[in-house]
Each structure stands twice: as structure tokens, then as C-alpha cells.
């Protein structure tokens, strides 16, 4: 059974940093994208960043480009999201997700972790 378990959320002041982790298990994620999405209160879930498990190629939403860094640790089967220069607009529940390269939709989702940026 595939499991994606996020951790690392919390409360941080504007301008601060947080590092989220997603522990992936239950199958091989070769030829998959691992991604982060987020959903703020009253808004639709939005794409944040993704990484190709094999090649490590990355893609970012414009809103986080230059501030967030997605990476993977193949040995530990984790995907990380380093978030810097956080603003209150980054407040959301952050979700880890996975899909095969050949599919358009994400098959697997974590339960989410809350990130709150506030002074």
C-alpha cells in the first residue's frame, strides 16, 4: 500500500524558513513525479513544485520560484521542500503527491501538513 507521510509543518514568522519532508513508501517511485501542492482556506488546491524521481528535474509555480527548493533523497525515499522568505500568503495545508510520468493526474496523496506564516 502506497503511503505518503508529510512532516515539518508549523508556525513561522514572515521572512522565516521551514523544511517539509514527505516519506514515500509502498512501491518504487522510479518513473514518477513527486510533487508538493498546497491549499489555503477558501481556495482551491494549487501546485507548488515537483521533481522527477529518476533525473531530479524540477518545476516550480511562479509564486514560489526563487524561494522554495524541492529535492529528493533516493536512499531515504523522501522528498523535501525547503521554504525560504515565507510570507503570510504561503499559509496553507501542504500536500505531498505522486504520479507516474505518463499520467496527467496524481494518483497518491498524503494527509497534509499545516504551515502558518504569522507574526
C-alpha positions as CSV (number, residue, x, y, z in Angstrom):
1,X,0.0,0.0,0.0
2,X,1.4,3.3,-1.1
3,X,1.9,5.9,1.7
4,X,3.0,9.5,1.6
5,X,3.5,11.0,5.0
6,X,4.3,14.7,5.3
7,X,6.1,16.3,8.3
8,X,7.8,19.6,9.2
9,X,4.9,22.0,9.2
10,X,4.3,24.6,11.9
11,X,4.2,28.2,12.7
12,X,6.9,30.6,11.4
13,X,7.3,34.3,11.3
14,X,7.3,36.2,8.0
15,X,10.7,36.0,6.4
16,X,11.5,32.8,8.1
17,X,12.1,29.3,6.7
18,X,10.7,25.8,7.1
19,X,11.6,22.4,5.6
20,X,8.9,20.0,4.8
21,X,9.5,16.3,4.3
22,X,7.5,13.6,2.6
23,X,8.3,9.9,3.4
24,X,7.2,7.8,0.5
25,X,6.7,4.0,0.8
26,X,4.8,1.1,-0.6
27,X,6.2,1.0,-4.2
28,X,9.1,2.1,-6.3
29,X,8.8,5.7,-7.5
30,X,11.0,5.3,-10.5
31,X,9.4,7.0,-13.5
32,X,7.3,9.1,-11.2
33,X,6.9,12.7,-10.3
34,X,6.8,13.6,-6.6
35,X,5.2,16.9,-6.0
36,X,4.0,19.4,-3.4
37,X,0.6,21.1,-3.5
38,X,-1.0,23.5,-1.1
39,X,-4.5,24.6,-0.2
40,X,-5.3,27.8,1.7
41,X,-8.6,28.3,3.5
42,X,-11.4,29.0,0.9
43,X,-9.1,28.4,-2.1
44,X,-8.5,25.6,-4.5
45,X,-5.6,23.3,-4.1
46,X,-2.6,24.7,-6.1
47,X,0.6,23.2,-7.5
48,X,3.8,24.3,-5.7
49,X,6.7,22.2,-7.1
50,X,7.5,18.8,-8.5
51,X,10.6,16.7,-9.0
52,X,11.3,13.8,-11.3
53,X,12.4,10.8,-9.2
54,X,14.9,9.5,-11.7
55,X,16.5,12.6,-13.2
56,X,15.8,15.0,-10.5
57,X,14.4,17.6,-12.9
58,X,12.3,20.3,-11.1
59,X,9.4,22.6,-11.9
60,X,8.1,25.4,-9.7
61,X,5.0,27.6,-9.5
62,X,5.8,31.2,-10.3
63,X,4.7,32.2,-6.8
64,X,7.4,30.2,-5.1
65,X,10.2,30.3,-7.7
66,X,13.4,31.5,-6.2
67,X,12.2,30.9,-2.6
68,X,11.4,27.2,-2.4
69,X,13.6,24.3,-3.3
70,X,12.4,20.8,-3.9
71,X,14.8,17.9,-3.6
72,X,14.7,14.1,-3.1
73,X,16.8,11.6,-1.2
74,X,16.6,8.3,-3.0
75,X,18.3,6.4,-0.3
76,X,15.7,7.5,2.3
77,X,12.8,7.6,-0.2
78,X,11.9,11.2,0.9
79,X,11.1,14.4,-0.9
80,X,11.8,17.6,0.8
81,X,10.6,21.2,0.3
82,X,12.8,23.9,1.6
83,X,10.8,27.1,2.0
84,X,12.5,30.4,2.5
85,X,11.4,34.0,2.7
86,X,8.0,32.9,3.8
87,X,5.1,35.3,3.7
88,X,1.5,35.1,5.1
89,X,0.4,34.2,1.6
90,X,2.2,30.9,1.9
91,X,0.0,29.9,4.8
92,X,-1.7,26.6,3.7
93,X,-2.0,22.9,4.2
94,X,0.8,21.4,2.2
95,X,0.3,18.0,0.5
96,X,2.8,15.6,-1.0
97,X,1.6,13.7,-4.1
98,X,2.9,11.3,-6.7
99,X,2.1,10.2,-10.2
100,X,3.6,8.2,-13.0
101,X,5.4,10.3,-15.6
102,X,2.9,9.2,-18.3
103,X,-0.2,10.2,-16.4
104,X,-1.7,13.6,-16.1
105,X,-3.3,13.2,-12.7
106,X,-1.8,12.5,-9.3
107,X,-2.6,9.0,-8.0
108,X,-1.3,9.2,-4.5
109,X,-1.7,11.9,-1.8
110,X,-0.5,12.4,1.7
111,X,-2.7,13.7,4.5
112,X,-1.2,17.2,4.6
113,X,0.8,19.3,7.0
114,X,-0.2,22.8,8.1
115,X,2.1,25.7,7.5
116,X,1.2,29.0,9.1
117,X,3.2,32.2,8.5
118,X,2.3,34.9,11.0
119,X,3.9,37.3,13.4
